[in-house]
Amino acid sequence: MVQYISADKAGLLSTVLEALLYGFSVLMFIATLWILVRGRPWSQVNHRMFVIACLLFALSTIHLGVDINRLVSGFIRFRDITPGGPPAWFANPSDPSFVFKSIVYGFQTALGDGVVIYRCYMVWNSIWVIIFPIILWFGVVGKSATATGGVYACTSPSTDSTGIFAQQVGKWITAFYSTTLACNLTATALLAYRLWTIDRNVRRTRVGRGVTIPILLVVVDAGALYSMTLLSALIGFALGSNGQYVVLDMVTPIISIAFYMVILRIGIAQHSPSRDNTNASTLPRVPFSRPETSGRFGKPMHVHIQVEQVTESRRSAEKGVDEVNLPMQRYQSE
């Protein structure tokens, strides 16, 4: 099988790129916590999103730490005692460090996909809509063993010298990539469609620019960022290139970045000074005037009364927009 880049070079390049993305994710993590807790007592903070943000940060930190340790082990510690040198050591999928980082990646992938499904459920407010994404999610983390089977196959004595591209290991990796990609795409598509229908329903009664489309765009961008990265890893694996190691290590911080960017974008929109003015301008006002006379000069005086009219469909749609804003809201069910 043709390798377009050696395993040791792929390991070094992947760790460098992962570290760069991790640096961005650290800044976004700090900003996310600030958005979640700003101006709120602890009892009103969205504890679910707070805990998930911390878990994603912890998992990405552990993954990067393992990769740095692998660089030290491959290029320094086991450089002269491993037959074939660093390229052979990095190409060995049965090494405990590779198995551990695969488990961390599996947990983070399951957590990221679960967040997208949760957002989809909160927007649709129906369990039936997310049945298929849930089935796919269980395909990633459940007893179907798409992820755990790949880790087990890496440590199996029957794994041959072709490394991670061996037939036994390959079938698990292909199943894992395909399942998590389908899960993310399905949940993101359902969420985007719901946001689009909400905006379509309020378009007739709205004056000015609404908030639904900006939320829709950031949700789609986050889903596309993760999906395209995962698709690149799947293509690299299918081509038998060690370049898939590079993309795969980049997926871990990208999962965190995609989660943070949704909360940050909505949080910035909420705390924008022009938000209240924008919302006020979206409400149609009907002026009424009634002539009155002032006793001294006898000139007519007009009294203007503005009546805000909000239809029931608009209230329902705006409620749906608030459901999208789940990272910033504290639900009664929590």
C-alpha positions in Angstrom: 0.0 0.0 0.0 1.4 3.4 -1.0 2.1 5.7 1.9 2.3 9.4 0.9 3.9 10.4 4.2 5.8 8.3 6.7 4.2 7.5 10.0 6.8 9.5 12.1 6.5 12.6 9.9 2.7 12.3 10.1 2.9 12.0 13.9 5.1 15.1 14.2 3.0 17.2 11.8 -0.3 16.1 13.4 0.9 17.1 16.9 2.1 20.5 15.8 -1.2 21.3 14.1 -3.2 19.9 17.0 -1.3 22.1 19.4 -2.1 25.2 17.2 -5.7 24.4 17.2 -5.6 23.6 20.9 -4.3 27.1 21.5 -7.3 28.6 19.8 -9.6 26.2 21.7 -8.2 27.4 25.0 -9.0 31.0 24.3 -12.5 30.0 23.1 -13.0 27.9 26.2 -12.2 30.8 28.5 -14.6 33.0 26.5 -17.3 30.4 26.6 -17.2 30.1 30.3 -17.3 33.9 30.6 -20.4 34.0 28.3 -22.1 31.2 30.3 -21.6 32.8 33.7 -21.6 36.5 32.9 -24.2 38.4 34.9 -25.9 35.3 36.2 -25.9 33.7 39.7 -24.7 30.1 39.7 -28.3 28.8 40.1 -29.2 30.3 36.7 -26.1 29.1 34.8 -26.8 26.4 32.2 -25.0 23.7 34.1 -25.2 21.1 31.3 -23.4 23.3 28.8 -20.9 24.4 31.5 -20.0 20.8 32.3 -19.8 19.8 28.7 -17.5 22.7 27.9 -15.2 21.6 30.7 -15.3 17.9 29.6 -14.4 18.8 26.0 -11.5 21.0 27.2 -10.3 18.2 29.5 -10.5 15.5 26.8 -8.7 17.7 24.2 -6.0 18.5 26.8 -5.4 14.8 27.6 -5.3 13.9 23.9 -2.7 16.6 23.2 -0.7 15.4 26.3 -0.7 11.9 25.0 0.5 13.0 21.5 3.3 15.0 23.0 4.4 12.0 25.1 4.3 9.9 21.9 6.7 12.3 20.2 9.1 11.9 23.1 8.7 8.1 23.1 9.0 7.7 19.3 11.9 10.1 18.6 13.9 9.8 21.9 12.9 7.0 24.2 12.5 4.1 21.8 14.3 5.5 18.8 17.3 3.1 19.0 15.6 0.0 20.5 12.6 -0.3 18.1 13.3 -2.3 14.9 12.8 0.1 12.0 13.2 3.2 14.2 10.6 6.0 14.7 8.6 5.2 11.5 8.0 1.6 12.7 7.1 2.8 16.2 4.6 5.4 15.1 3.0 2.9 12.7 2.3 0.4 15.5 -1.3 0.6 16.5 -0.9 -1.8 19.5 1.1 0.6 21.5 -0.7 1.5 24.8 -0.4 5.2 24.1 -2.2 4.9 20.7 -4.9 2.8 22.3 -5.5 5.3 25.0 -5.6 8.3 22.6 -8.1 6.3 20.5 -10.3 5.9 23.6 -10.1 9.6 24.4 -11.0 10.5 20.9 -14.0 8.1 21.0 -15.3 9.7 24.2 -15.0 13.2 22.8 -16.6 12.3 19.5 -19.6 10.7 21.3 -19.9 13.8 23.5 -19.8 16.2 20.6 -22.3 14.3 18.6 -24.5 14.0 21.7 -24.6 17.8 22.1 -25.8 18.3 18.5 -28.5 15.7 19.0 -29.5 17.4 22.3 -29.8 20.8 20.6 -31.9 19.2 17.8 -34.2 17.8 20.4 -34.6 21.1 22.3 -35.5 22.9 19.1 -37.9 20.3 17.7 -39.3 19.4 21.2 -40.0 15.9 19.9 -38.2 12.6 20.6 -39.4 11.1 17.3 -37.4 13.6 15.2 -34.1 12.5 16.7 -34.7 8.7 16.7 -32.4 8.1 13.7 -29.6 10.3 15.0 -29.9 8.5 18.4 -29.6 5.2 16.6 -26.4 6.4 14.9 -25.1 7.8 18.2 -25.6 4.4 19.9 -23.7 3.0 16.9 -20.8 5.1 17.9 -20.8 4.4 21.7 -23.0 1.4 22.2 -22.5 -2.3 22.2 -22.3 -2.3 18.4 -18.6 -1.6 19.3 -17.7 0.5 16.3 -15.2 2.4 18.5 -14.3 -0.1 21.2 -14.0 -2.8 18.5 -11.4 -0.8 16.7 -9.4 -0.3 20.0 -9.7 -4.0 20.7 -8.5 -5.0 17.2 -5.4 -2.8 17.7 -4.3 -4.9 20.7 -5.3 -8.2 19.2 -2.4 -10.6 18.5 -3.9 -11.3 15.1 -3.1 -7.7 13.9 -0.6 -8.0 11.2 2.4 -5.9 10.3 0.4 -3.6 7.9 -0.5 -1.5 11.0 -3.7 0.5 11.3 -4.7 -0.3 7.7 -5.0 -4.1 8.5 -8.3 -5.6 7.4 -9.4 -6.4 10.9 -8.7 -2.9 12.3 -9.8 -1.1 9.1 -13.3 -2.3 9.2 -13.8 -0.9 12.7 -12.3 2.4 11.8 -14.3 2.7 8.6 -17.5 1.9 10.6 -16.6 4.5 13.3 -15.8 7.3 10.8 -18.9 6.6 8.7 -21.3 6.4 11.7 -20.2 9.5 13.4 -20.2 11.5 10.1 -23.7 10.3 9.4 -24.8 11.2 12.9 -23.4 14.7 12.8 -24.7 15.4 9.3 -28.2 14.1 10.1 -28.6 16.0 13.4 -27.2 19.2 11.9 -29.5 19.0 8.9 -32.6 18.5 11.1 -31.5 21.5 13.3 -30.8 23.7 10.3 -34.2 22.8 8.8 -36.1 23.7 11.9 -34.3 27.1 12.2 -35.1 27.8 8.6 -38.8 27.0 9.1 -38.9 29.2 12.2 -37.5 32.1 10.2 -39.9 31.5 7.3 -42.9 31.5 9.7 -42.0 34.9 11.3 -40.9 36.5 8.1 -44.3 38.0 7.3 -44.8 39.6 10.6 -41.2 40.8 11.1 -39.9 44.2 10.3 -36.1 44.4 10.0 -33.6 41.6 10.4 -34.4 38.7 12.7 -32.0 36.6 14.8 -32.8 33.2 13.4 -30.7 33.4 10.3 -27.5 34.3 12.1 -28.1 31.4 14.5 -28.8 29.1 11.5 -25.5 30.2 9.8 -23.3 29.5 12.9 -24.9 26.1 13.5 -24.3 25.1 9.9 -20.8 26.5 9.9 -20.0 24.5 13.1 -21.4 21.3 11.6 -19.7 21.8 8.3 -16.3 22.4 10.0 -16.5 19.1 11.9 -18.0 17.1 9.1 -15.5 18.2 6.5 -12.6 17.4 8.8 -14.0 14.0 9.5 -14.6 13.4 5.8 -11.0 14.2 5.1 -9.8 11.7 7.6 -12.1 9.0 6.1 -10.8 9.7 2.6 -7.2 9.6 3.8 -7.8 6.3 5.5 -9.6 4.9 2.4 -6.6 5.9 0.3 -4.2 4.2 2.7 -2.3 7.4 3.5 -0.7 8.2 6.8 -2.0 11.7 6.2 -5.2 10.5 7.9 -3.2 10.6 11.2 -2.7 14.3 10.7 -6.4 15.0 10.1 -7.5 12.7 12.9 -5.5 14.4 15.6 -6.9 17.7 14.4 -10.5 16.5 14.9 -10.1 16.5 18.7 -9.6 20.3 19.1 -12.0 21.0 16.2 -14.9 19.2 18.1 -14.3 21.6 21.0 -14.0 24.6 18.7 -17.3 23.8 16.9 -19.0 23.6 20.3 -17.5 26.8 21.6 -18.2 28.8 18.5 -22.0 28.3 18.7 -22.2 29.5 22.3 -19.8 32.4 21.6 -21.7 33.6 18.5 -25.1 33.5 20.3 -23.7 35.0 23.5 -22.1 37.9 21.6 -25.4 38.5 19.8 -27.3 38.5 23.2 -24.9 41.0 24.8 -24.7 43.3 21.8 -26.0 46.8 22.7 -28.1 46.8 19.4 -29.9 43.6 20.3 -32.7 45.2 22.2 -33.1 47.9 19.5 -33.2 45.2 16.8 -35.8 43.2 18.7 -37.9 46.3 19.3 -37.8 47.2 15.6 -39.0 43.8 14.6 -42.4 44.4 16.2 -44.9 46.2 13.9 -46.4 49.3 15.4 -49.8 50.7 14.4 -50.1 54.5 15.1 -53.4 56.0 16.0 -54.0 59.8 16.4 -56.9 61.6 17.9 -57.2 65.4 17.5 -57.6 67.4 20.8 -57.8 71.1 21.4 -55.7 73.0 23.9 -57.9 75.5 25.7 -55.7 78.6 25.3 -54.7 78.7 21.6 -57.3 76.5 20.1 -54.7 74.5 18.1 -55.3 70.9 17.5 -53.0 68.6 19.5 -52.4 65.1 18.3 -52.0 62.3 20.8 -50.2 59.3 19.3 -50.8 55.9 20.6 -48.6 53.0 19.5 -50.0 49.5 19.8 -47.6 46.6 19.5 -49.2 43.7 17.6 -47.7 40.3 18.0 -49.5 37.4 16.4 -49.7 34.0 18.0 -47.7 32.4 15.3 -44.9 34.9 15.9 -44.9 34.1 19.7 -44.6 30.4 18.9 -41.9 31.0 16.4 -39.9 33.3 18.7 -40.2 30.6 21.4 -38.6 28.2 18.9 -35.7 30.7 18.4 -35.3 30.7 22.2 -35.0 27.0 22.1 -32.1 27.3 19.7 -30.5 29.6 22.2 -30.2 26.7 24.6 -26.6 27.4 25.6 -27.7 30.7 27.1 -31.0 29.7 28.7 -31.8 27.9 31.9 -34.7 25.5 31.2 -37.2 24.7 33.9 -36.6 21.0 33.4 -33.0 21.3 34.5 
